[in-house]
Each structure stands twice: as C-alpha cells, then as structure tokens.
Amino acid sequence: MFINININFYRNNRSLTEEELRDQQVNRSTMLKTQPQPLQKYNLMEESYGPKWTKTAGMQSELQHCTVEYANAHKLQQDHPCVIRLIRDHYLHHPVPRSLPYHLDYPEILDPSDGQSKGVLQLLQNQTNGFFIECGGFDGEYLSNTLYMERVLNWTGLLVEADKNALHRLSTRNRKAFIAPTCLSTKPYPMEVLYNATNTLFSSIIDNQKRQARSKRRNVKQESTFNETDKVYRIQCFPLYSMLVAIGRTEIDYFGLDVEGSEFKILETIPWHKVEIKILTVEWDHIPEGEAVLSHLMKNNKFVKFGHIEMAYSREVLYVKDFLHNLRLYE
C-alpha cells in the first residue's frame, strides 16, 4: 500500500515532458473549439418563427398592415417581408445606366478618396466588377472611397446617405450604384431617429444618450435641447442587413463605414453568418466605445485588423476577412 501511494504521488507530481505538455494544450484547445458557443440574436425571422417562417400563419395578414410606422412600432425583424418591401418601394434608388455620363465637379480627379480606395484595391489586386457599400455616401464625389472603383474598375454597390443636402447632390451625380436616402439603424430593427445635419460633412444620429448628456450639461429639459429644423430632423433608419436583403446582395467586396460615432452599434446589428464581406474600413475616432472594443468585435466575427489609415480627413481601421480562421483548430 505504501509503495502504491508513493507511486501515485510520483505520477501526480512529477514534471511533465515537453510532449505531454503539448498534448495537454492540444486537448484543451480542442475542447474549447468544440464547446457550443452561445448564439447571438440578431432579430431575424428564423429566430422568431423557425427555418420555415415563410409559411407562418398570419404573415399575409401582417403584410396588409405594412407601413413604416407599423414596422418601427413593432420592431420588425431585419428580414421581415414588410421591412424588405418598404425599402424596395420607398427607400431605394436604382443605379443609373452606365451609358449616362457622370455629373462631377472635378471629373479630372479619378480617385477623390483620402487613400482608402488605393489601399483597399491593393489588397484586392485591382479587382474589377466588385460590389461596395459606402455609408455615408456624402455627395458621391468629395472624399468618395468608391467613385474610382465604379468609374475605372466597373464596380457597383450601395451608397447610404441620410443628410438631405448631401443626398440632393449625390442624386445628381449619375452614380452607377443603389442609393438609399436613409440611415443605418443602430438596432436590429427599423427605427426613426433625430438627425443632426448642422455640419453636412459631420452629420450624424442624435441618440438618446447624447440628448440626455447635452440636456444635463445645459440644465434644460431634454425635449427642448434639439428642436426639429431644416438642419435637425427626423429620419428613417434600417439595419444594414435589411438593405442587403432588399437589393439581393449579401456578398460584399468592400464596406466603408463613416457615420461620425454610430459605427460600433451598426456593426453589432449585422448577422455575420448571413453575409460575406472581404474588407472594411471603419472610422473609429468618434465612437464612444473606443477602437479596442471595435477591433474586439471584428475579431470575434472572424476579421483581422490589418492596420490604421491616418490621413488628413480620415482616422480609420482597415479589417480583412480572416480566411484562415477555420484552419487554426488548435490555436
């Protein structure tokens, strides 16, 4: 008995060989990889009604009440047929035919971006016939990250712009891309927000936290802090995924997101398992969450932080889809 005890003591306390330590690490990593991870809820139809939701009883009746007010009040799912119908019928301008000339202020400038276009295309090896999303699209020319892609490399895409003045100029450019006169929702459902367009280049959503903070600093009632004017007005927002379903495109080559502070919240709404995005540039210096939290979100959704873009008008992070994620089983 004494001998057996000492043998067991020796087995439990002796130093492990390098090979045994490596085996333990592999086993531990394998267990972590194979453990079921909690599913993120994105307010999708399949989450509410199951995979065969198209046959859900009462769906036709619900579509009969389909208005933007109804969609907002009931916080309809990102891919709800009512939401998709509203976008297609009222919030989506189709691309202008390529046979029509552009109406640009400075047509001699092929690439008006602040460097993003050059960097993205270098990674994509000057890919032709790609698809982009640019939000905000601004006036479609000044500092546009996508105009060169569209003019020279035959890309198309989706331009999202909520600022009325910028949108008016954008609509005259004859861009060969979809235009959405709306904003991207910071929640996984459609919503109406108060929008501050006092400075067109830095226009943005005024969320409840900002309103409350400014009201507190000014010691005035929240309702009187922002009155609706020609520069501060209410506007409709839709989740990005809703927009993509509406145009029938979920494979994106480049996504540029620059909305003066709501970037992180917008990215949180995206059901990443439903879309395929190769490269993103995201403005980070106005988001309250900070760049580290933003990069953590992107890493969790299988993106690699490639680097920063620090130019005269840009403070952005460039993320690349991590195509090797599934090949690191024992990481």
Salt bridges, closest charged atoms under 4 A:
GLU20 OE2 - ARG14 NH2 3.14
GLU46 OE1 - LYS274 NZ 2.85
GLU62 OE1 - HIS80 NE2 2.96
ASP105 OD2 - ARG173 NH2 3.17
ASP139 OD2 - ARG169 NH1 3.96
ASP139 OD2 - ARG173 NH2 3.03
GLU141 OE1 - ARG173 NH1 3.23
GLU150 OE1 - ARG175 NE 2.92
GLU228 OE2 - ARG234 NE 3.15
ASP253 OD1 - LYS278 NZ 3.09
GLU260 OE1 - HIS286 NE2 3.17
ASP285 OD1 - HIS286 NE2 3.86
GLU289 OE2 - LYS265 NZ 2.96
GLU291 OE2 - LYS305 NZ 2.95
GLU291 OE1 - HIS308 NE2 3.89
GLU310 OE1 - ARG315 NE 3.17
ASP322 OD2 - ARG328 NH2 2.49
GLU331 OE2 - ARG328 NE 3.25
